[in-house]
Amino acid sequence: MAEEIIEETAGEQTAATLPKARAEKRKRVVSGMRPTGPLHIGHFFGAISNWLKLQEKYDCFFFVADWHALTTHYADTSQVAENTLQVAMDWLSTGIDPAKATVFIQSSVPEHAELHLLLSMITPLGWLERVPTYKEQIENLRDKDLGTYGFLGYPLLQTADIVIYDADFVPVGEDQVPHVELSREVVRRFNATFESIEWTGSLRSEKAARRLFAALKHVYPGAFEKIQILLLDGVGEFDLAILRKNVQTLLNRLPIEERMSFLANENVDLERVLFEPGHLLTETPRLPGTDGRRMAKSYGNGIWLKDSVDEIRAKAKNMMTDPARVRRTDPGNPDICPVFSYHKLFSNAALIEQVNHDCRSAEIGCVDCKGKMADGLIRWIEPVQARRHEFECNPRLVWDILDAGSRSARKTASTTMRRVRKAVFHWDEARKKDGAAGPAIQSAVISPASSAAPALNSGAAAPTSSAAPLSPTPVQSEEK
């Protein structure tokens, strides 16, 4: 089955509405994987095969999510570093190329944690508690104590991971679309909380500023009346900048939910600091494990990318087949046989057709069928393991690639955080402010602290990988 990738646009993030520099750049994709151990073939077909295509088309940021590993494995962190190395080796050996994508470690970019902290200040707890996978994982992982903020807040850390790189898209399966939607909601709330009105387009005129000012008069009627007299009845020289500043101050006094409603109803654009991501929906079935269940480390049913030939044959020999085929002479049903799903990935068209026919007519037994499938799997995995062996002999190269990618990622993240800090704290304005009194009209500026106190004027002085991408038909697997 061929993979289908459906591009979901990120609402306002179209080439027509994005800032020019952003619209002209290659669209950006961000994705990560927790380092819980070496990867199995399900990881390749469920995620990496998709990444190989994405790195050819997009500006990709792929990261080892070591902080995310702590959300469920915080009790024992002894293997996080080694698992990070193993995951990176598997990525590089399957064709992820640091010359085409930024490959890095999450915790090597501390700006992720800073943005996560700031987002946590404005995110309602109910938003996190309603994430579908939250209660599901608590139920499935009863052997772990998951009553922590780290686990509850991991979708918010995911949001920081994504938006800190101004991601256009996140590649996800259908079950993870709610996580991306949560990210979009958080970004909208952040923008409404901290960003300023963009006085361009339809809001450029004096008339638009007066309209918004009038619409906000219910906030502090006394302050409104005083400034309305000054601005509309000609007391002092009219200053559009002062009017706009008063509109912004009044808007900031609204409770956040009312503010978001006002912005939507009045069709007010904001100066964007964070951007809403879209998602790339990958519609692929999951590759079953050797026991017929989904392939997962916790089930012990995976075939690992680093498994030896003998280990692969042993696992293939013990794979589950059609449960209704009890005797060698019984006809089988390839449609429900996990082994046949592997044939579709690793065998040529002629062999797939032959196995399909011979199984249904009982002309081939399960042992022979498994052996033929294992032959194809081994041929496919041999070049991966050959490249992996090179990295195993030189792990320093892998660390160098990760370190170089982390430095590059941090440059991008730092740019975003400068915008975020400016929006949240207004440090630049505070440092430039000299405290000098301005023209009389400036006494009409509403103080952010109190409607009775006038505000002062602020107008004063990487190494590359040569690995060739693999290209069997991909199917979906869940990362574990």
Summary of the structure (lengths in Angstrom):
residues: 480
radius of gyration: 28.4
end to end distance: 23.2
largest distance: 100.8
contacts: 1501
relative contact order: 0.16
helix: 55%
strand: 9%
